[in-house]
Amino acid sequence: MFALTPEPLGVSEVARRLDIPKSSAQSLLTTLSARAYLDRNGSDYVLPPALRGVGWVGGQLARLIRVARPVMRRIADASGESTFLGVLTPESMVRYVAKEVSANEVRYDATLSHLRPVHCTSIGLVILAFKPEGEGDALLRALPLKKITPYTVTDRAQLRTMLARIRAQGYAEVRNANVNGASGVSAPIFGSDAEVFAGLNLGSPSSRYAKARTRMIGEVVEAAGQLSRQLSLGTAVRASAA
């Protein structure tokens, strides 16, 4: 219902559409909101932007956002830098679906609504690197490789070499390739089917990244692994309960 309705819906309208009592509708909406499946705006509810345009994956994306937020806040506080959670859209673009911004006055920040190219973002590269080999290579062949900054890599052979290195080391780094003056590192998050599902990023001004990259790499790799385990554990718990 919400996926097909761009405007917010109130309790009365949801009760009418589902033909259930208003009290039942209110309980349902409260539960969905608490689990991050819906955003609440006053007395109305709407599907979050993160769940539009990226496909509904059995609630896995909403669950990831919910469990990722405290982890993202922790590593943002520990590193002093901004952290982002991103996925690929069906059009093979990167969409940030959650963020926790650095408390530093000079910091890297980015909107959640803007789509970003795969080939010049560390989230895009790390997701591409950990796709099944044939799928990842097919995506790379189809990508329009636009040069965003002087540091953007657009040569497909060079990108294939980069992706092999990313798979071997378990993380992707980008320096000034999408935004000149901004750098970051991302690690893969694997879903309940053990396939790469999202990427977790720490981003900062390039001058600070150069000094802190080793620590930032460790923090984002550890946090992404934790989130992958939480997604896998949630699936195991639901299976055993059934």
Secondary structure, DSSP 8 states (H G I E B T S, - for coil): -GGG--S-EEHHHHHHHHT--HHHHHHHHHHHHHTTSSEEETTEEE--GGGSSS---TTHHHHHHHHHHHHHHHHHHHHSSEEEEEEE-TTS-EEEEEEE--SSSS-----SSSEE-STTSHHHHHHHHHS-HHHHHHHHHHS-----STT----HHHHHHHHHHHHHHT-EEEESSSSTTEEEEEEEEE-TTSSEEEEEEEEEEHHHHHHHHHHHHHHHHHHHHHHHHHHHHHHHHHHHH-
